[in-house]
Amino acid sequence: MSVSVLIPAYRAKYVGQAIASVLAQGYEEFELLVNDDSARDEVKAVVDRFADPRIRYSRTAGREGGAANARQLWEMARYDLIKYLFDDDLLLPHALPELVAQMEAHPGASFVFGHRDIIDEGGRVTAEPRLLGAGKVVVFEPEKMAELTISTIRNLVGEYCNLLMNRAAGLGLDDLLAYQGVPLEMLTDVGFFLNASRKAPAVGIGKTVSQFRRHASQNSTPGFHPLFHKGLFEWELFLRGEFAGGRLTPQQALAGLGRLEVAYPSWLGRIPELGLFIAGHPALKARIHAGDRDVLDDAFRATWDQASAAATARVAREGSRLQSLQASGEL
């Protein structure tokens, strides 16, 4: 089975390591596409040093953003098996054959995922989260995926670096970039897990296949990404959507809501728009208790739009103030 490995790149610092980890897989049935979203030539210079015919290099118009980059790569990919790898992450040796073997064993699966290590800027392993026992293989139906992810309000599956997608299961770009018609800005991986598992079961394997790098300039870092607040908003979107769709029991939904009721106030000082969601939690809890599943309704969507608009305006104001301080020399 052939795989399209897709690297949406815009930073040169680690991209050479990412590319090298793909080329050293000991598996030759793949194409490697690197789509460069930077405004300069550093990424291209790294790719050119490999001089490897298995690599197809292309460019965006420049700083179009991660979603646009991922979309372009998806459309350029020749094969149904898709392996995204961000420019700061790594595949471990034999990750591709391990993942492909499970896809061959479960040809109808929407995606296969393994474990990943967490590494720091220097490549040192800082954590080894493990969901499944060593060597274990588990099939995740949509209800099981919803319980795993939303009742805990945690991404226990991982990131794009440790999963292999199967477009032949009916997956499309909306499964990566939206949830229930709402464009996703931050938790696209969690949204994908939920969307994809509804189309076909996912398969988890108890083997470590990748390394996910955490550093100061990654998108999930609060001080780096101007849309960090959207990740907190998106957890409630998922909770409401999965309960509305019948994939969470009332007990599981209440467990997830309880975690949001703890998390949201802790961020309220930095993200005041969360107050709009907090105000709706008593009514949401009552509706879940009553078994009323119509919780992804027009009222919530209005709250979503109001909070998103207010947060966008606040981030713009804060950015302008920061620029003014920098220009005046106060920072």
C-alpha positions in Angstrom: 0.0 0.0 0.0 1.4 3.4 -1.0 1.4 6.4 1.3 1.5 10.1 0.7 3.6 11.7 3.4 2.7 15.4 3.7 4.8 18.0 5.4 3.2 21.4 5.7 6.3 23.4 6.3 7.1 27.0 7.2 10.0 26.7 9.6 13.5 25.6 8.5 14.8 24.8 12.0 13.6 21.2 12.3 12.3 20.4 8.8 15.5 18.6 7.8 15.1 16.2 10.8 11.5 15.6 9.8 12.4 14.8 6.2 15.3 12.5 7.2 12.9 10.6 9.5 10.7 9.8 6.5 13.5 8.8 4.2 14.9 6.4 6.8 11.7 4.4 7.2 12.9 1.2 5.5 9.7 1.4 3.4 9.8 2.6 -0.2 6.1 2.8 -1.1 5.6 6.4 -0.4 5.8 9.9 -1.9 7.0 12.8 0.3 5.4 16.2 -0.4 6.9 19.3 1.3 4.7 22.4 0.8 6.6 25.6 1.9 4.4 28.3 3.4 7.4 30.5 4.4 8.2 33.9 2.8 11.9 33.1 2.3 14.1 30.3 0.9 15.4 28.6 4.1 13.0 25.6 3.8 13.8 25.1 0.1 17.5 25.2 0.9 17.1 22.3 3.4 15.0 20.3 0.9 17.6 20.9 -1.8 20.4 19.5 0.3 18.7 16.1 0.3 18.7 15.9 -3.5 16.3 12.9 -3.2 13.8 12.1 -6.1 11.3 10.8 -3.5 10.7 14.4 -2.4 8.3 16.7 -4.2 8.8 20.4 -3.2 6.2 23.1 -3.8 5.3 26.5 -2.4 2.2 28.3 -1.3 1.7 32.0 -2.1 3.5 32.6 1.2 2.1 32.7 4.8 -1.3 31.4 3.9 -1.5 29.5 7.2 -1.6 25.9 8.3 -5.1 25.1 7.1 -4.5 26.3 3.6 -1.1 24.5 3.5 -2.8 21.2 4.7 -5.6 21.7 2.1 -3.1 22.1 -0.8 -1.1 19.0 0.3 -4.3 16.9 0.5 -5.2 17.9 -3.0 -1.7 17.2 -4.4 -1.5 13.8 -2.7 -1.7 10.8 -5.1 -2.5 8.1 -2.7 -5.5 7.3 -0.4 -3.3 6.7 2.6 -2.3 10.1 4.0 0.4 10.7 6.6 0.7 14.3 7.8 4.0 15.2 9.6 4.5 18.7 10.8 7.9 20.3 10.2 9.0 20.0 13.8 8.0 16.4 14.4 9.6 13.1 13.7 8.7 9.6 12.6 10.4 6.8 14.4 12.1 4.0 12.3 9.6 1.6 10.8 6.5 3.8 11.6 5.2 3.6 8.1 5.3 -0.2 7.8 3.8 -0.6 11.3 0.9 1.7 10.5 0.4 0.3 7.0 0.3 -3.3 8.3 -2.6 -2.4 10.6 -4.4 -0.7 7.7 -4.0 -3.8 5.7 -5.4 -5.8 8.6 -8.3 -3.4 9.0 -8.9 -2.1 5.4 -12.1 -0.3 6.3 -10.6 1.8 9.1 -10.8 5.6 8.9 -7.4 5.9 10.5 -4.7 4.0 12.4 -2.8 5.6 15.3 0.1 4.6 17.5 1.8 6.1 20.5 4.1 9.1 20.4 6.9 10.4 22.6 7.0 14.1 23.6 10.3 15.7 22.9 11.7 19.1 23.6 13.6 21.6 21.4 16.8 19.5 21.7 15.1 16.3 20.9 15.1 14.9 24.4 12.2 12.8 25.4 10.2 14.5 28.2 7.1 12.3 28.3 6.0 8.9 27.1 2.1 9.0 27.1 0.7 5.5 26.5 -2.9 4.8 25.9 -2.7 1.1 25.1 -0.7 -1.9 26.4 2.4 -2.8 24.4 1.5 -4.6 21.2 -2.2 -4.3 21.9 -4.6 -3.5 19.0 -8.0 -1.8 19.8 -10.8 -0.8 17.4 -12.5 2.5 18.3 -16.2 2.9 17.3 -17.5 6.5 17.3 -19.0 6.1 20.8 -15.7 4.8 22.2 -13.8 7.7 20.6 -16.2 10.2 22.0 -16.0 8.8 25.5 -12.2 8.6 25.3 -11.8 12.2 24.1 -14.7 14.3 25.3 -15.6 12.8 28.7 -12.0 13.4 29.7 -11.5 16.7 27.8 -8.1 15.4 26.8 -6.5 14.4 23.6 -5.4 10.9 24.5 -5.0 9.8 20.9 -2.2 12.1 19.9 -1.4 14.5 17.0 -1.3 14.1 13.3 2.3 12.8 13.6 1.2 9.5 15.0 -1.7 8.5 12.8 -2.3 7.3 9.2 -5.5 8.4 7.5 -7.5 6.4 4.9 -9.3 8.6 2.3 -10.9 5.4 0.9 -13.1 5.4 4.0 -14.8 8.5 2.7 -12.7 11.1 4.4 -12.6 14.6 3.0 -10.9 17.9 3.9 -13.9 19.0 6.0 -13.1 16.1 8.4 -9.8 17.8 9.1 -10.8 21.4 9.1 -14.4 21.7 10.5 -16.8 20.1 12.9 -20.6 20.3 12.5 -20.1 23.0 9.9 -17.9 25.2 12.2 -14.4 25.8 10.9 -11.7 24.7 13.4 -8.8 26.8 14.3 -6.9 24.9 17.0 -8.1 21.4 17.8 -8.3 20.1 14.3 -6.8 16.8 15.4 -9.5 16.1 18.0 -12.2 17.2 15.5 -10.7 14.8 13.0 -10.8 11.9 15.4 -14.5 12.5 16.0 -15.4 13.1 12.4 -13.5 10.2 11.0 -14.6 7.6 13.5 -18.2 8.4 12.6 -17.4 7.3 9.0 -15.5 4.2 9.9 -13.9 2.8 13.1 -10.4 3.9 14.0 -7.6 1.5 15.1 -5.1 2.1 17.9 -1.9 0.1 18.3 0.3 -0.2 21.3 3.5 0.8 19.5 5.4 4.1 19.5 5.6 5.5 16.0 6.5 9.2 16.3 7.9 12.0 18.3 5.9 15.2 18.9 8.0 18.3 19.6 6.9 20.9 22.2 8.6 24.3 22.0 7.9 28.0 22.5 6.9 28.7 18.9 4.4 26.0 18.2 0.7 26.7 17.6 -0.6 25.2 20.8 1.5 27.6 22.9 -0.7 30.3 24.6 1.8 33.1 24.1 2.5 32.3 20.5 -0.7 31.6 18.7 -3.2 34.5 18.6 -6.1 32.1 18.3 -5.2 30.0 21.3 -8.6 30.9 22.8 -10.4 29.0 20.1 -9.0 25.7 21.4 -10.9 26.3 24.7 -14.0 27.2 22.8 -13.8 24.1 20.6 -13.9 21.7 23.5 -17.4 22.8 24.3 -18.4 22.6 20.7 -17.2 19.0 20.6 -19.0 18.2 23.9 -22.3 19.6 22.7 -22.0 18.0 19.2 -21.1 14.5 20.5 -23.9 14.6 23.1 -26.4 15.9 20.5 -25.4 13.1 18.1 -26.0 10.5 20.8 -22.4 9.4 21.0 -22.1 10.4 24.7 -24.2 9.2 27.6 -25.5 11.9 30.0 -23.0 10.7 32.5 -20.1 11.0 30.1 -21.3 14.4 28.9 -21.6 15.6 32.5 -18.1 14.3 33.2 -16.7 16.4 30.3 -18.7 19.5 31.4 -17.4 19.1 34.9 -13.9 19.4 33.5 -14.8 22.5 31.5 -16.3 24.0 34.6 -12.9 23.7 36.3 -10.8 24.7 33.3 -12.7 27.8 32.0 -12.6 29.9 35.2 -8.8 29.3 35.4 -8.4 31.0 32.0 -11.0 33.7 32.5 -8.5 36.4 33.4 -6.7 36.0 30.1 -9.7 35.0 28.0 -12.7 36.9 29.3 -14.9 35.7 26.5 -15.1 32.4 28.2 -17.6 34.0 30.6 -20.2 33.8 27.8 -19.8 30.0 27.8 -19.6 29.8 31.6 -23.0 31.6 31.9 -24.6 28.9 29.8 -23.3 25.9 31.8 -26.1 25.7 34.4 -28.7 25.4 31.7 -26.5 23.0 29.7 -26.1 20.8 32.8 -29.9 20.8 33.4 -30.6 19.8 29.8 -28.1 17.0 29.9 -29.6 15.7 33.2 -33.0 15.8 31.5 -31.8 13.9 28.4 -32.4 16.9 26.1 -29.9 16.4 23.3 -30.8 19.5 21.4 -27.8 21.3 22.8 -26.0 22.3 19.6 -28.7 24.8 18.9 -29.1 28.3 17.6 -28.5 29.8 21.1 -25.2 28.1 21.4 -24.1 29.1 17.9 -25.0 32.7 18.7 -22.8 32.5 21.8 -20.1 31.0 19.7 -20.3 33.8 17.2 -20.4 36.5 20.0 -17.4 35.0 21.9 -15.4 34.5 18.7 -16.0 38.1 17.5 -15.1 39.5 20.9 -12.0 37.5 21.2 -10.8 38.4 17.7 -11.3 42.1 18.5 -9.5 41.8 21.9 -6.5 40.0 20.3 -6.3 42.7 17.6 -6.3 45.4 20.3 -3.6 43.6 22.3 -1.5 43.2 19.2 -1.8 46.9 18.4 -0.8 47.8 22.0 2.2 45.4 21.9 3.4 46.9 18.6 3.0 50.5 20.0 5.1 49.5 23.1 7.7 47.9 20.9 7.9 51.0 18.7 8.2 53.3 21.7 11.0 51.3 23.2 8.9 50.4 26.3 9.4 46.7 25.6 
